[in-house]
Amino acid sequence: MRIIGLEMAKALRSPLVAGLLVVFTALNLFVMYGQSYQREELQMLSALVSRFGHDMNGEGYEQLSAYYKSELAAFNTITEAKLGRTYDSAAEFAGSNSQLLDPARPFTEDEVELTQRLLVTERYVQAVPELREQYAAMDMREIAKGMLDIMTEPTSDKVDSIVYANYDKLEQRVIALREQGEHLHLFFQGVVHKMHSFLYKHVIGLMLYQMMLLSVLITAQIMNYETDRNTHPLMYATRRGRRLQRDKLAAALFSSLLAAVVLLAVNLTAYFRLFDYSELWQVPISTGLMREFRFTPYIAWWPFRFAEYLGAVVGLAMALQLIFAGFAAWLAHYVRNSYFVCCMFLLLLGAGWVVTTVTPPGSLLIFAAYANPFQLLWVPHGWFMMKNVFTTYPSYELVTVGGWLVIVAALLGPARRHFIRRDLR
């Protein structure tokens, strides 16, 4: 363990790694604060959830509706006194009074705040019955057919049969979701705020690339520390020196995970301090209010709560770092320069992205093409959920990550034996 610790120190004390952590954190904070204008409205939802709960399947929705009606009545009392008329909804009022704080308008700041709160409440009250209708009419097979029809290249009957079979499984999940009422829980309204894709695609998705870069750099530095400094003839001249690569690999994996944990911990802490999720940790991740486009709801294969889903995403991200670090270690057994290792890894990354575009969608190989870890980087907001027709099946993420962990481990064995026998020059 002492040797592993010393090897870890070689990378973690590097100014490059420390500098990248600072730069990445600054970039992520910049991205987060770009959405901070939504904080006030998001806090209004948290206040509603604190008062009425997030479950809108029964009593909670009735209480929210009654509150909305009483607020609308109070609001109309003000508008009748100041404008001489009443409104059927807050949206109707806002449409004809867009400049509420204009000096010519007789509204106080408290009345403007009441209007904004009423507008938010109204959106959620109106969304719930719409969701009931949409989810009652939702047909996964029709969704699959629509996605297959819009593809630029035709698929084969064998591919279609697999896709339809997977979406039939998803249909059973949707039936269970409707029965349990998972789709009728309050969450930041996706069509307005798009907070799910912001967190998982733009914030965590950006960090996935940053963690991957850190993993590759750290692994390359540790594995090729001696060759980069031309001390390898002395270090590897003994039998124990040749076996040092095993300790280096362990140090690289631990260091990569540690860097990823630090990056995630700092940035996610900042995110959840900036945006108030305190009342939403137990909301089902498949709630219909999270959907960002009418016909593309977020439907998870399992009844995750928000906190559980976040934990699953972070766990999968950690597993990916092991794969990326393993690939870099495999390359470092053959390539004796840290910078060349990084360049070779970029070629692997590009190949992982391109393989799906060159594989005919009519071939069954298309499913294997999508089952690579680099494809997972594209859709962190869709992990464990319905997404591309070739990746929508329950075990996609687990098969992809588990399979590639095995492949990387299998590659490292021959690479280590090759390293032990190779010429030191």
PyMOL commands that set and color helices and strands:
alter all, ss='L'
color gray80, all
select helices_A, chain A and resi 2-12+15-33+36-52+59-83+90-96+109-136+140-149+157-180+190-193+195-223+225-228+232-235+239-242+244-274+288-290+306-334+338-358+365-370+373-376+380-382+396-421
alter helices_A, ss='H'
color red, helices_A
deselect
rebuild
show_as cartoon
